[in-house]
Amino acid sequence: MDERMDEDAAGPSRECANPWPHLARLFQFSEQVNDSFRFKCLLCLPKQNFITAYKNSSSNLRKHVKKTVDRAILHFIVQGLQSFSLVETPSFQDLIVKLQPSSAVMSRKIDSATSKMKERLKNEMKKVPYIATTTDCWTARRRSFIGVTARRSAALACRQLRGSHTFDALAAVLTDIHAEYEISLKVVRTTTDNGSNFIKAFRVFGQQDENNNEELVAEGTIKEEVGEDCDASDGEEEVEFMDVEAILEEDDGLQYQLPKHHRCACHLLNLVSTVDVDRANKTEAYKKSRSPFSKCQVLWNKASRSPQNAELIEEHCKLHLVQPNSTRWNSSFMAVERVVRIIRDQGEGSVRTVCAALNDPM
């Protein structure tokens, strides 16, 4: 009997009351094991995460809550595409201090999480022999950016580009990103759009396909001709002295090393369709479509040039107009689709009212 009582005392017990009932909203009491209590974290649901705390101290629970809140804040910033400068604002710091008075500077945690993620990505890339990347550059809010991704949706970089988007500037950034992740020798192809700066960058600094390289064919022909001449010569060799320092200082154009280039097929098809549509609109067969598109273009122009006009359109149509953009895919289709949606939902009268207010005869 005594031995059985000792075993029951040493084993887990679920009949014990929660020692910290004020934490019931965060942790669900599970069991007591000797002098420790086992809790299930309600913040980690649906993941089943159990934390053990000593009976005289709830420090393990507090540390777990702190880590959980930190992960939630990082998830909010990263998944919500928030600016990293958000964590430096006084109002955000005041919020964190009130939630966790002992919290450290959040920017350091973001930097630490970024470094760990980058190291994990490097280790994953070391396991594969070949890598294909995709890159693009764009302008937003008067600032230029370049993004590089690897296959399997791994974002390698999103950096701000300063200065002109020249071919050598793009080549320098791409070379630096490849070297940062130690994949310079693994990248076999890089896909871009058909921008002239990207095309020139890979033409000057990129690897060329041997099957389509006319220079190699011409070089082989020259070598064969030289070989024939050498056979006919008397065998005497001439020594030519060259300035080694001048050769080392000469710019051979190889300061940047880029992989082979691949043009985006979807972008090519988009360019082809855009040109075909422009040509089709100039023919007599599509003459009837000119007038509706011209009236829509007037609305688009007036909405983009005046905030008052945009507010007037939103007031009567309950929606903003989508502006066509020649560099944005499907923008013309989405712009016309928005006009059709307004007519379907709000009626043709709403569009007539806007056209009358903007002196655009419908």
N, C-alpha and C positions, 0 to 999 in steps of 0.2 A: 504494500500500500504506500509506504513512504517513497519507494523508488518511483512509483507512478506519479505521485504528487510532484516530485522533483522534475520529472520529464515534462509535466504540464507547465510547470513554472518556467522552464527553459525554452519551451516551444512558443509558437506564435499564438496570440490571443486576440480575438476580434471583439470581445465583450468589454474591453477597456474603453472609457469615454475619450473623446477628442481632447487632448491636453490644451489645444489652442483653438477654441471655438470661434474666435474672432477672425480666423483665417479660413473659415468654412467656404467662403465664396471663391477662394483661390485653390484650396486643396481639400480633397475628400479623404477623410481618415480611413485607412485600410486595415491595419493590424499593428499589434505591438510585438516586437521580437526582443526579448530580454529587456535591456534598458533603452531601446530605440523604438521609435515610432515610424511607421511606413505610411506615406501619403501618395495619393494619385493627383497629379497636377491637372486642374481643370482648364488652365490656360493653354495647355499643349494638345487638347482634344482636337481632332479625333485620335491623335497619336496617344498611345498608352505609355505614359512616362511616370515612373514611381521614384520618389525621393525619400531617403531615410534621414531622420533627424534624431539627435540625442535628446533624452527626456528633459534635460535641464537647459537646452539651448535650441532655438529655432533659426540659427544662423544659416544652415544649409537651405532652408526654405527661402530666406531672404535673398541669398545669393542666386538661387534659381529664378526667383521673380525678377531680379535685376537683369540677369542674362536674357530672360524671355522678353522683357521690355526693350532691351537693346536690339534684339533681333527684330522685333516688331517695328522699331524706328528705322532700322536699316532697310527692312522690306518696304516700308512706306516711301523712303527716299529713292530707292533703286527702282522698284516696280512702278512707282508713280512718276518717274522721270523728273524728280525734284532737283533743283540746283543744290550743289554741295554747300553753297554759301548760306543755305537756309539754317544750317546748324550753328552758324556764327551770329545770327540775329539775336538781339537781347531778349525778345519775346519768346523765342524758341528755347533759349537757355533757361529762362525763368520757368517755363513749363516743365523742363526736365528736372530742374532743381526741386520743384515742388513735388514732382512724382517720386524722385529719388534724390534726396538731399546729398547722398555720398557719391553721386554719379560723377564720372570723369568727363573730360572734354570729348564731345561726340565726334569731332573731326578726326581725332586720333584713331578712334574705333573704325571709322570709315576707311581711313588709310590702311589700317591693319587688315581689314576685311578684303580690301582691294588687292593688297599684296598676297594674301593667302589664296585668293581666287586666281590670280595670275600664275602663281606657282603651281597650282593644281592643273591649270590649263597647259602650262609648259610640260608638266610630267605626262599629260595625256598625249601631247603632240610628239613626245619622244618615242611613243610606242608605235607610231604609224610611219611607214617609209615615204609616203607621198601625201602632199597636201595641195588642195586647190583653194584659191582665195578669190574674193570679190571686193571691189572697191568702187567708191563713188565720191564725188565732192559736190557741195551745194552751198547755197547762201540763204541765211535766215537772220532777220533782224539786223541787217547790215554787217553780218559777220559770216565768214566762210569756214566750212568744216570739211573734213575728209573722214570717211568711215571705211574700215577694213574688216571683213568677216571671213571666216574659214568655213569649210564644209561642216555639216552637222550643226549649223547655226551657232557657231562660236564667235562672239564679237571680240575682235582683237584690239581695236582702237577706234576712238572717235575724237579727233583732235581739231583744234582750230587752226586754220591756215591763214597766215599773215602775208600780205602782199599779193601779187598777181598769181593766178593759177597757171604759171608757166610749166612747160614740160619738165624742166630740170627740177623745179620745186616739188612737183608731184613725185618724180623719181627719187628725190632725196628723202621724202617722208616715207614712201613705201619701203625703201631700202632700210631705213631706220627701224620701222615696225617689224619687218622680217628678222632683222638682227636682234631686236629686243626679245623676241620669242624663240630665237635660235632655230629658225626654219628656213633660212636663206637657201640652203641646199636641198630642201625638201619640197619647196613650192614648184610645181610643174606647170601650172597655168594660173593666170590672173584674168578674171572676167571684168570688163568695164563697158561703159556705154561707148558711143561712137564720137565722143568729143575729140576735137583735133589735138588738144593738149595731151590726152591719154595716148592717142595713136602715135604721136611723135615721141613721147617718152619711151614707149616700148620699141619703137623703130630704132631709136638711137641707143638705148641702154638695155634693151631686152634681148633674150636669146631668139635666134631665128630658126625656123624649120629647115633642116638640111635638104629636104626633098624639094623645097621651093626656093632655095637660095641660089640665085644666078651668079652671085659673086664667087661661090665655091666652084661652080662649073667653069667659070672663066679663069679662075686661079689654076685649076687643074690643067686647062688647055695651055696656059702660059708655061706651066712647069714642064709639060711634055715638049713644047717647042724649045725650051731652054735645054732640056736633056738631050735633044737631038743635036743642038749646037755644041754641047759639051763633048759629045762623042766624036764630032768632027774636028775638035780642037787638038792642039798638040799636047794637052795634058798639063800645061803650065798653070799654076794658080797665082792669082793676084791678091795681094793683101790690101784691104781698105781700112784705114784708121778712122774711127768715129769718136765724137765727143760724148763720153758717157754721161757727164753732168747735164748736158743739153737734153739727152734722151730721157733722163729721170725727171727733169723739170717740165718736159713736154706734156701737155694735156691730151691724153689719148682717148678721152671720153669714156673711160671705164671706171670712173670713181663711183658710179652707181651700178649695181648689178640687179637687173630685173629678170623675172622668168619669162616664159613665152606668153604671148598675148592672145586672148580670146575675146572677140566682140560678142556682146549680148545679142542673141538671136531675137529675143522678144523686142528689144529696142530697134533692131533692124526692121522687123515687121511693122512696128509702130510708125517708123519713118516712111516706109513704103505706103502704108495705108493713108497717112497724112497727106502725102504728095498726091496720091490717087484721088482723094476726096477734093483737094483743091482744084485739080484738073477737071474733075467731073462737074464741079459747080460752075465752071466756065463754059460748059457745053449747053446746047439748046435743050437737050433732054431733061436737064435738071433746072430749067429756067423757073419753074413754079416754086422751087424751094428758096430762091434768092430773097423774095420779099419777106417771108416769115423770119428768116435768119437775120435780115437787115434790121427789122424791128426789134428783135431780141438783142442784137448787138448794141442798139441805141440804149436800151434799158441797162445792159451790162456796163456800158461806158459811164452812164450817168450815176449808177449806183456806186461805182468804184471811185468816182471823182469827187463826190460830195457826201459827207456823213449825214446831212439832212435828207438827201434823197434815199440813202440806205435805210434811215429810220422810217421814212414815209412808206417804203416798200414793205418793211417788216410790220408796220402798223396795219396795213390793209391786207397783206398776203400771209401774215403770221409766220413767214419764213424769210431768210436771207436768200439772195440770188447767188448762185455759184458762178464765179468768174472763169471763163475759158482762159487757158494758158498754154501756149504752144509747146512749152517744155514739160508740161505735166500730162501724164498719160490719162486718156479718157476724160479730160477736162471738158471738152466740148459736149461729149455725150452726157456727162453729169450735169452740165449747165442746162441743156435742153430738158433733161429729165426733171430737174427742179421746177422749171416753168410748167411742164405738163402736170406735175404733182400739185402745184398751186392751183391750176385751173380745175383739176379734179376735186380737190378738197375744199377750196374756197369759192369756186365758181368763176366763170369768165368775167363777171362783173367786177371782181377785185382787181383784175389785171386792167380792165378798161378804166377804172378809177385812177389807178396809178399812171397809166399812159396819159390820161387827161391832165393830171396834176403836173406831169413832167413835160407836157407839150409834145408828146410822142404819139402821133395819130396811129391808131390801131387798125 
